[in-house]
């Protein structure tokens, strides 16, 4: 077809002779092809007419073929508000790309009042919703699944999504629809009733979850379930979660993993491979066996920007922005030399109680006066208990305050801390260095509850005090030497590790730009409500990167007779 005059005229003449209308025309500047769109009913006779019109060219190879592709649909953005508004085409096609829509042909009028794209009919509904959402002509719908609905964190997240749904619709044009909540046996899976995969007002709430399961995470048995928005499917495992969640009518799907379960973490790579975004408080996958870590890493990269996103911020340090800070440092060209800190809230509390720093009462009084703090009695911690106690007493207090896992050995053996370090090691590209949780634990200064532990720790505290120091558990990653360690070391009484408040975490970044004075992130232990907020914040950051915040020029489009339509 290249350089052969009259080709377009002959095509249109042949179609005109049939009395058929052409809906869309697209031709690349290379002149290798011309695409026309018409009704499905007319395709057969148009194909025959064109083959007859170009019979000689087909024989001589000047025209390779006349091909019919279908069924297809045309999605068009039309409106006066598009004219002279920069970025409309980019937003249009970015929305289709993020929704994993393959565009088969494109046409745009020179008046800038129309952009049309041809897509497969099976993807047309998702394409239309994606474009509507991109221009804030409707909400961006996200289908949400929660793993660990029977955990305190999962239940708190379910309540938070319920409470914030209307606010997110108004502020961000974002609608998070909880469609599936998975729990350990005997609850199985709770799903929306009459869920056809299309966005709607229905969403699993704490009440509908309680009614479906007949229990409450916080309140025991509720009695027989009654008719409500959700229903329970007993015995259904996580292998069916994606099938229940993914829908052709919805472009974005998110799974929150609120467990600390290795079995759940084993599914992370599979979820990512299906294009599902995984927001996890569970670090068992990213710190698990090498084959599991490699599978997650491969799934993240498999489809480049179209891959599901893996968001492990909460898995590293609760709600502290440690992973995001590390990523920002690396992406800005900084080089990480060392990361260290106190990364276990339970060990932070225990070591502070065993060996409080000098002038702890004065520090507390200063903060209280500076901030005009009037702390409720139930929120008071060991800041208000400056006297040292035995190690076993500190452990019992930490358990009572809910700072330790159900099995205290998970904290005392340093397994929790090591797994947090493994999350950061992955970001640093050290995940293939043969690191193994068990091996790192074996080299760490782990503790156990024995009859001798109180005497041993008291001796350690006294020895440190003679040097003006206090013992603290310090976790570190030495990047040049590619090593990870967790040690109990004596730090000066005025060192930031010594004065870090109990049940707080602290992480320091020694980098090429922040070497003499490290970048420090410090914050308190995250309760389930705060941790749930951190999980939700991860999704908001992700979706704002995809659809943006409603901008003034885009809101202008909403008032100028602009629309997105499916033809």
C-alpha positions as CSV (number, residue, x, y, z in Angstrom):
1,X,0.0,0.0,0.0
2,X,3.0,2.3,0.6
3,X,3.1,5.0,-2.1
4,X,0.1,3.6,-4.1
5,X,-2.3,6.5,-4.8
6,X,-6.0,6.1,-4.5
7,X,-6.1,3.3,-2.0
8,X,-8.2,5.1,0.5
9,X,-10.6,6.3,-2.2
10,X,-11.2,2.8,-3.4
11,X,-11.8,1.5,0.1
12,X,-14.4,4.1,0.9
13,X,-16.0,3.8,-2.5
14,X,-16.4,0.0,-2.0
15,X,-18.0,0.6,1.4
16,X,-20.2,3.4,0.1
17,X,-21.5,1.1,-2.7
18,X,-22.9,-1.2,0.1
19,X,-24.7,1.6,1.8
20,X,-22.8,1.0,5.0
21,X,-21.6,3.7,7.4
22,X,-18.0,3.9,8.7
23,X,-17.9,4.7,12.4
24,X,-14.1,5.2,12.7
25,X,-11.1,5.5,10.5
26,X,-7.4,5.1,11.5
27,X,-4.3,5.2,9.3
28,X,-0.7,5.4,10.4
29,X,1.7,7.7,8.6
30,X,3.7,4.7,7.3
31,X,0.7,3.9,5.0
32,X,1.1,0.2,5.7
33,X,-2.5,-0.2,6.8
34,X,-5.9,1.5,6.9
35,X,-8.4,0.5,9.7
36,X,-12.1,1.1,9.5
37,X,-14.7,0.3,12.1
38,X,-18.3,-0.6,11.4
39,X,-21.1,-2.7,12.7
40,X,-20.5,-6.4,13.3
41,X,-23.4,-7.2,10.9
42,X,-21.7,-5.5,8.0
43,X,-18.2,-7.0,8.4
44,X,-18.8,-10.0,6.2
45,X,-20.0,-8.1,3.1
46,X,-17.5,-5.3,3.5
47,X,-14.7,-7.9,3.6
48,X,-15.9,-9.6,0.5
49,X,-16.3,-6.2,-1.3
50,X,-12.8,-5.1,-0.4
51,X,-11.3,-8.5,-1.5
52,X,-13.0,-8.1,-4.8
53,X,-11.9,-4.5,-5.2
54,X,-8.3,-5.3,-4.4
55,X,-8.2,-8.8,-6.0
56,X,-5.3,-7.8,-8.3
57,X,-3.3,-6.2,-5.5
58,X,-3.9,-9.3,-3.3
59,X,-2.5,-11.6,-6.1
60,X,0.5,-9.4,-6.7
61,X,1.2,-8.9,-3.0
62,X,0.8,-5.2,-3.0
63,X,-2.0,-5.7,-0.4
64,X,-1.2,-8.4,2.1
65,X,-4.7,-9.2,3.4
66,X,-8.1,-7.9,4.3
67,X,-8.6,-8.9,7.9
68,X,-11.6,-8.7,10.3
69,X,-11.0,-8.3,14.0
70,X,-13.9,-8.5,16.4
71,X,-16.0,-8.2,18.4
72,X,-14.7,-4.7,19.3
73,X,-16.0,-1.6,20.9
74,X,-15.1,2.1,20.6
75,X,-14.5,4.1,23.7
76,X,-14.6,7.9,23.0
77,X,-13.9,10.9,25.1
78,X,-15.9,13.8,23.7
79,X,-16.4,17.4,24.9
80,X,-15.6,21.1,24.4
81,X,-13.7,21.1,27.6
82,X,-11.0,19.0,26.0
83,X,-10.0,21.7,23.5
84,X,-6.7,23.4,24.5
85,X,-6.6,21.4,27.8
86,X,-3.1,19.8,28.0
87,X,-2.6,16.2,29.1
88,X,-6.0,14.9,28.0
89,X,-4.7,12.3,25.6
90,X,-2.0,11.3,28.0
91,X,-4.5,10.8,30.8
92,X,-6.9,8.9,28.5
93,X,-4.3,6.4,27.4
94,X,-2.7,6.1,30.8
95,X,-6.0,5.2,32.2
96,X,-6.5,2.4,29.7
97,X,-2.9,1.2,30.2
98,X,-3.3,1.1,34.0
99,X,-6.5,-0.9,33.5
100,X,-4.6,-3.4,31.4
101,X,-6.6,-2.5,28.3
102,X,-5.1,-3.3,24.9
103,X,-5.8,-0.5,22.4
104,X,-6.2,-1.8,18.8
105,X,-6.7,1.5,16.9
106,X,-6.8,5.2,17.7
107,X,-8.5,8.2,16.1
108,X,-8.6,11.8,17.1
109,X,-10.2,14.8,15.3
110,X,-8.1,17.9,14.7
111,X,-10.6,20.0,16.6
112,X,-9.4,18.3,19.8
113,X,-13.0,17.5,20.8
114,X,-12.8,13.8,20.4
115,X,-10.5,10.9,21.1
116,X,-11.5,7.4,20.2
117,X,-9.9,4.1,20.9
118,X,-10.9,0.6,19.7
119,X,-10.8,-2.1,22.4
120,X,-12.0,-5.7,22.7
121,X,-15.6,-5.8,23.6
122,X,-14.8,-8.1,26.6
123,X,-12.7,-5.2,28.0
124,X,-15.1,-2.4,27.1
125,X,-16.8,-2.0,30.5
126,X,-13.5,-1.9,32.3
127,X,-12.2,0.6,29.8
128,X,-15.1,2.9,30.1
129,X,-14.9,2.9,33.9
130,X,-11.2,3.5,33.8
131,X,-11.6,6.6,31.5
132,X,-14.5,7.9,33.5
133,X,-12.4,7.6,36.7
134,X,-9.4,9.2,35.1
135,X,-11.3,12.3,34.3
136,X,-13.2,12.2,37.6
137,X,-16.5,11.8,35.8
138,X,-17.2,8.9,38.2
139,X,-15.5,7.2,41.2
140,X,-12.5,4.9,40.7
141,X,-13.7,1.6,42.0
142,X,-11.3,-0.8,43.8
143,X,-12.4,-4.3,44.7
144,X,-10.9,-5.1,48.1
145,X,-10.1,-8.4,49.7
146,X,-9.0,-8.8,53.4
147,X,-7.0,-11.8,54.5
148,X,-7.2,-12.3,58.3
149,X,-10.7,-11.0,59.0
150,X,-10.6,-12.9,62.3
151,X,-7.5,-11.0,63.5
152,X,-7.7,-7.8,65.5
153,X,-5.9,-6.0,62.7
154,X,-8.1,-7.4,59.9
155,X,-11.2,-6.5,61.8
156,X,-9.9,-3.0,62.6
157,X,-9.2,-2.5,58.9
158,X,-12.6,-3.6,57.9
159,X,-14.1,-1.1,60.3
160,X,-11.8,1.7,59.0
161,X,-12.7,1.0,55.3
162,X,-16.4,1.2,56.3
163,X,-16.0,4.4,58.2
164,X,-13.9,6.1,55.5
165,X,-15.7,5.0,52.4
166,X,-17.9,8.0,51.9
167,X,-15.1,10.4,52.8
168,X,-12.8,8.9,50.2
169,X,-15.5,9.1,47.6
170,X,-15.8,12.8,48.2
171,X,-12.1,13.7,48.7
172,X,-10.5,11.5,46.1
173,X,-13.3,10.1,43.9
174,X,-12.1,6.7,45.2
175,X,-14.5,3.9,46.2
176,X,-13.0,1.0,48.1
177,X,-15.5,-1.9,47.9
178,X,-14.8,-4.8,50.3
179,X,-16.0,-7.9,48.4
180,X,-14.2,-10.7,50.2
181,X,-13.0,-11.3,53.7
182,X,-11.1,-14.5,54.4
183,X,-10.6,-15.9,57.9
184,X,-9.0,-19.0,59.3
185,X,-11.3,-22.0,59.8
186,X,-14.0,-22.4,60.7
187,X,-15.1,-19.1,59.2
188,X,-13.7,-19.6,55.8
189,X,-14.6,-16.9,53.4
190,X,-17.2,-14.1,53.6
191,X,-18.3,-12.7,50.3
192,X,-20.9,-10.1,49.1
193,X,-24.3,-11.5,48.3
194,X,-25.3,-11.0,44.6
195,X,-21.9,-9.8,43.7
196,X,-21.8,-9.8,39.8
197,X,-18.4,-8.1,39.6
198,X,-19.7,-4.7,38.8
199,X,-19.2,-1.7,41.1
200,X,-22.0,-0.8,43.4
201,X,-23.0,0.5,46.8
202,X,-22.7,-2.9,48.5
203,X,-19.6,-3.6,50.6
204,X,-18.9,-6.0,53.5
205,X,-19.1,-4.1,56.8
206,X,-18.2,-5.2,60.3
207,X,-21.9,-5.8,61.0
208,X,-22.5,-7.9,57.9
209,X,-19.3,-9.8,58.6
210,X,-20.4,-10.5,62.2
211,X,-23.8,-11.6,61.0
212,X,-22.4,-13.9,58.3
213,X,-20.0,-15.6,60.7
214,X,-22.2,-15.5,63.8
215,X,-19.2,-14.1,65.7
216,X,-17.4,-10.9,66.5
217,X,-13.7,-10.6,66.8
218,X,-14.2,-8.3,69.8
219,X,-17.4,-9.6,71.2
220,X,-17.8,-13.3,71.0
221,X,-20.9,-15.1,69.6
222,X,-23.7,-13.2,68.1
223,X,-26.2,-16.0,67.5
224,X,-27.6,-17.3,64.2
225,X,-26.8,-15.2,61.1
226,X,-29.6,-13.2,59.5
227,X,-30.1,-12.1,56.0
228,X,-27.7,-9.3,55.1
229,X,-25.3,-8.1,52.4
230,X,-22.7,-10.8,53.1
231,X,-22.7,-14.6,53.2
232,X,-20.3,-17.2,54.5
233,X,-18.6,-20.0,52.5
234,X,-17.1,-22.4,55.0
235,X,-13.9,-24.2,54.2
236,X,-13.0,-22.2,51.1
237,X,-9.2,-21.6,51.1
238,X,-7.0,-18.8,49.8
239,X,-6.5,-20.5,46.4
240,X,-10.0,-19.3,45.4
241,X,-9.6,-15.8,46.7
242,X,-8.5,-14.2,43.4
243,X,-11.2,-15.8,41.4
244,X,-13.8,-14.4,43.8
245,X,-12.2,-11.0,43.7
246,X,-11.1,-10.2,40.1
247,X,-13.7,-8.8,37.8
248,X,-13.5,-7.6,34.1
249,X,-15.7,-4.7,35.1
250,X,-13.2,-3.3,37.6
251,X,-9.7,-2.1,36.7
252,X,-8.2,-2.2,40.2
253,X,-8.0,-5.0,42.8
254,X,-6.3,-4.9,46.2
255,X,-5.7,-7.6,48.8
256,X,-4.7,-6.7,52.4
257,X,-2.8,-9.4,54.2
258,X,-3.4,-8.8,57.9
259,X,-2.0,-12.1,59.2
260,X,1.4,-13.3,60.3
261,X,0.9,-16.5,58.5
262,X,3.4,-18.2,56.2
263,X,0.6,-20.1,54.4
264,X,-1.0,-16.8,53.4
265,X,2.4,-15.3,52.4
266,X,2.9,-18.2,50.1
267,X,0.1,-16.8,47.9
268,X,1.6,-13.3,47.5
269,X,3.4,-14.1,44.3
270,X,0.3,-15.7,42.7
271,X,-1.8,-12.7,43.6
272,X,0.7,-10.4,42.0
273,X,0.9,-12.5,38.9
274,X,-2.9,-11.9,38.5
275,X,-2.3,-8.2,38.6
276,X,-3.6,-7.8,42.1
277,X,-2.0,-5.2,44.4
278,X,-0.8,-6.7,47.7
279,X,-0.7,-4.5,50.8
280,X,0.8,-6.6,53.5
281,X,1.5,-6.4,57.3
282,X,2.7,-10.0,56.9
283,X,6.5,-10.2,56.5
284,X,6.5,-14.0,56.2
285,X,6.7,-13.9,52.4
286,X,9.4,-11.3,51.9
287,X,11.5,-12.9,54.7
288,X,10.6,-16.5,54.0
289,X,12.4,-19.2,52.1
290,X,14.5,-18.1,49.1
291,X,12.1,-19.6,46.6
292,X,9.2,-17.6,48.0
293,X,11.2,-14.4,48.1
294,X,12.3,-15.0,44.5
295,X,8.8,-15.7,43.3
296,X,7.5,-12.4,44.8
297,X,10.4,-10.5,43.3
298,X,9.8,-12.0,39.9
299,X,6.0,-11.3,40.1
300,X,6.7,-7.7,40.9
301,X,8.8,-7.3,37.7
302,X,7.1,-9.6,35.3
303,X,4.8,-7.1,33.6
304,X,6.8,-4.0,34.5
305,X,4.4,-1.1,35.3
306,X,1.4,-3.3,34.7
307,X,2.4,-5.8,37.4
308,X,0.6,-5.9,40.7
309,X,2.3,-3.6,43.2
310,X,3.8,-5.1,46.4
311,X,3.5,-2.7,49.4
312,X,5.4,-4.0,52.5
313,X,5.7,-0.7,54.4
314,X,3.7,-2.0,57.4
315,X,5.6,-5.3,57.4
316,X,8.9,-3.6,58.1
317,X,8.2,-1.2,60.9
318,X,4.5,-1.0,61.6
319,X,3.3,2.4,60.4
320,X,6.7,4.2,60.4
321,X,7.7,5.3,56.8
322,X,10.8,3.3,56.7
323,X,10.5,1.5,53.4
324,X,9.2,4.6,51.6
325,X,12.1,6.7,53.0
326,X,14.6,4.0,51.9
327,X,13.1,3.9,48.4
328,X,13.3,7.7,48.2
329,X,16.9,7.8,49.2
330,X,17.8,5.1,46.7
331,X,15.8,6.6,43.8
332,X,17.4,10.0,44.4
333,X,20.9,8.5,43.9
334,X,22.0,8.3,47.5
335,X,24.1,5.3,48.6
336,X,23.1,3.4,51.8
337,X,26.1,2.6,54.0
338,X,24.3,1.2,57.1
339,X,20.9,0.9,58.6
340,X,20.5,0.3,62.3
341,X,17.9,0.8,65.0
342,X,15.6,-0.7,67.6
343,X,12.9,-2.4,65.5
344,X,11.0,-4.5,68.1
345,X,8.6,-2.6,70.2
346,X,8.6,-5.4,72.8
347,X,12.3,-5.4,73.2
348,X,12.4,-1.6,73.2
349,X,10.0,-1.7,76.2
350,X,11.8,-4.6,78.0
351,X,15.3,-3.1,77.7
352,X,14.1,0.3,78.7
353,X,12.4,-1.1,81.8
354,X,15.5,-3.2,82.7
355,X,17.9,-0.3,82.3
356,X,16.1,3.1,82.1
357,X,18.4,6.0,80.9
358,X,19.6,8.7,83.3
359,X,17.2,11.6,83.8
360,X,14.3,9.7,82.4
361,X,11.9,11.6,84.7
362,X,13.2,15.0,83.7
363,X,12.9,14.1,80.0
364,X,9.3,13.1,80.5
365,X,8.4,16.2,82.5
366,X,10.0,18.4,79.8
367,X,7.9,16.8,77.0
368,X,4.7,17.0,79.1
369,X,5.2,20.7,79.7
370,X,6.3,21.6,76.2
371,X,3.3,19.8,74.6
372,X,0.8,20.5,77.4
373,X,0.2,16.8,77.6
374,X,-2.7,15.5,79.7
375,X,-2.2,11.8,79.3
376,X,-5.1,9.4,80.1
377,X,-4.2,7.0,82.8
378,X,-4.6,4.0,80.5
379,X,-2.0,5.4,78.1
380,X,0.8,5.8,80.7
381,X,3.8,3.6,80.1
382,X,7.2,3.1,81.6
383,X,8.0,6.8,81.1
384,X,6.1,7.0,84.4
385,X,8.0,4.1,85.9
386,X,11.7,5.3,86.0
387,X,12.8,2.6,88.4
388,X,14.5,-0.4,86.9
389,X,12.8,-3.8,87.2
390,X,13.9,-7.4,86.6
391,X,13.9,-8.9,83.1
392,X,11.1,-11.3,83.7
393,X,8.9,-8.5,85.2
394,X,9.5,-6.4,82.1
395,X,8.5,-9.3,79.9
396,X,5.3,-9.8,81.9
397,X,4.5,-6.1,81.6
398,X,5.1,-6.2,77.8
399,X,2.7,-9.2,77.5
400,X,0.0,-7.4,79.5
401,X,0.4,-4.3,77.3
402,X,-0.1,-6.4,74.2
403,X,3.4,-5.5,72.9
404,X,4.5,-9.2,72.4
405,X,3.3,-11.9,70.1
406,X,1.1,-14.8,71.5
407,X,4.3,-16.8,71.7
408,X,6.9,-14.5,73.4
409,X,9.8,-16.5,72.0
410,X,9.0,-15.0,68.6
411,X,10.2,-11.6,70.0
412,X,12.8,-12.9,72.5
413,X,14.5,-15.1,69.9
414,X,14.8,-12.1,67.5
415,X,12.8,-13.8,64.8
416,X,10.5,-10.7,64.5
417,X,13.4,-8.3,64.2
418,X,15.3,-10.4,61.7
419,X,12.2,-10.6,59.5
420,X,11.8,-6.8,59.6
421,X,15.5,-6.5,58.5
422,X,14.9,-8.9,55.7
423,X,12.2,-6.6,54.3
424,X,14.8,-3.8,54.2
425,X,17.4,-6.1,52.8
426,X,15.2,-6.8,49.8
427,X,14.9,-3.1,49.1
428,X,18.7,-2.9,49.2
429,X,19.1,-5.7,46.7
430,X,20.6,-8.1,49.3
431,X,17.8,-10.7,49.1
432,X,20.0,-13.1,47.0
433,X,22.9,-13.1,49.4
434,X,22.0,-16.4,51.1
435,X,20.3,-14.7,54.0
436,X,18.2,-17.0,56.0
437,X,16.1,-16.1,59.1
438,X,17.3,-19.2,61.0
439,X,21.0,-18.5,60.3
440,X,20.8,-14.9,61.3
441,X,18.9,-15.8,64.5
442,X,21.6,-18.3,65.4
443,X,24.2,-15.6,65.3
444,X,22.1,-13.0,67.2
445,X,21.9,-12.3,70.9
446,X,18.7,-14.1,71.6
447,X,17.1,-14.3,75.1
448,X,15.0,-17.0,76.8
449,X,13.0,-17.0,80.0
450,X,15.0,-19.1,82.5
451,X,15.6,-19.0,86.3
452,X,19.0,-17.4,85.7
453,X,17.9,-14.7,83.2
454,X,17.1,-12.1,85.8
455,X,20.5,-12.5,87.5
456,X,22.3,-12.5,84.2
457,X,20.6,-9.4,82.9
458,X,21.1,-7.6,86.3
459,X,24.8,-8.3,86.0
460,X,24.9,-7.0,82.4
461,X,23.1,-3.8,83.4
462,X,25.5,-3.2,86.3
463,X,28.5,-3.8,84.1
464,X,27.2,-1.3,81.5
465,X,26.3,1.3,84.2
466,X,30.0,1.4,85.3
467,X,30.8,2.7,81.8
468,X,27.9,5.2,81.9
469,X,26.0,2.9,79.4
470,X,22.7,1.0,79.2
471,X,22.1,-2.3,77.2
472,X,19.9,-2.1,74.2
473,X,18.9,-4.5,71.4
474,X,20.2,-3.0,68.2
475,X,19.5,-4.4,64.7
476,X,21.7,-3.5,61.8
477,X,22.4,-4.0,58.1
478,X,26.0,-3.3,57.1
479,X,25.6,-2.8,53.3
480,X,29.3,-2.7,52.3
481,X,29.9,-6.0,54.2
482,X,26.5,-7.4,53.1
483,X,25.7,-8.5,56.7
484,X,22.7,-8.5,59.0
485,X,22.9,-8.7,62.8
486,X,20.8,-8.4,66.0
487,X,22.9,-7.7,69.1
488,X,22.5,-6.5,72.6
489,X,25.1,-3.8,73.0
490,X,26.0,-1.2,75.6
491,X,25.2,2.3,74.4
492,X,26.1,5.5,76.2
493,X,23.3,6.8,78.5
494,X,22.9,9.9,76.3
495,X,22.8,8.0,73.0
496,X,19.6,8.2,71.0
497,X,19.1,4.4,71.4
498,X,19.3,4.8,75.2
499,X,16.7,7.6,75.4
500,X,14.3,6.2,72.8
501,X,11.0,6.0,74.7
502,X,9.8,2.5,75.6
503,X,7.7,0.7,73.1
504,X,9.0,3.0,70.4
505,X,10.9,2.0,67.3
506,X,13.8,4.0,65.8
507,X,15.6,3.5,62.5
508,X,18.8,5.3,61.4
509,X,20.0,5.6,57.8
510,X,23.8,6.2,57.3
511,X,24.2,7.2,53.7
512,X,26.7,8.9,51.4
513,X,24.8,12.2,52.0
514,X,23.8,11.5,55.7
515,X,26.9,9.9,57.1
516,X,28.1,12.0,59.9
517,X,24.6,12.8,61.1
518,X,22.2,10.0,60.1
519,X,18.7,10.4,58.9
520,X,16.5,9.2,61.8
521,X,12.9,7.9,61.9
522,X,11.4,7.3,65.3
523,X,7.9,6.6,66.5
524,X,5.7,4.8,69.0
525,X,4.3,1.2,68.7
526,X,1.4,1.0,66.4
527,X,-1.9,-0.3,67.8
528,X,-4.2,-2.1,65.5
529,X,-6.1,1.1,64.6
530,X,-3.0,2.9,63.7
531,X,-1.6,0.0,61.8
532,X,-4.9,-0.3,59.9
533,X,-4.6,3.4,59.0
534,X,-1.1,2.8,57.7
535,X,-2.4,-0.1,55.4
536,X,-5.1,2.2,54.1
537,X,-2.6,5.0,53.5
538,X,-0.5,2.6,51.3
539,X,-3.5,2.1,49.0
540,X,-4.3,5.8,48.9
541,X,-0.7,6.6,47.8
542,X,-0.8,3.9,45.2
543,X,-4.2,5.0,43.7
544,X,-3.2,8.7,43.8
545,X,-0.2,7.8,41.6
546,X,-2.5,6.1,39.2
547,X,-5.5,8.5,39.0
548,X,-4.2,11.6,40.7
549,X,-6.1,14.1,42.9
550,X,-8.9,15.9,41.1
551,X,-7.2,18.9,39.4
552,X,-8.8,22.2,38.6
553,X,-8.6,21.7,34.8
554,X,-10.1,18.2,35.0
555,X,-13.0,19.5,37.2
556,X,-13.5,22.0,34.4
557,X,-14.2,19.2,32.0
558,X,-17.0,18.0,34.2
559,X,-18.9,21.2,33.6
560,X,-18.3,21.7,29.9
561,X,-20.5,19.0,28.4
562,X,-17.6,16.5,28.3
563,X,-18.1,12.8,28.6
564,X,-16.7,9.4,28.0
565,X,-18.9,7.0,26.0
566,X,-18.9,3.5,24.7
567,X,-19.9,3.0,21.0
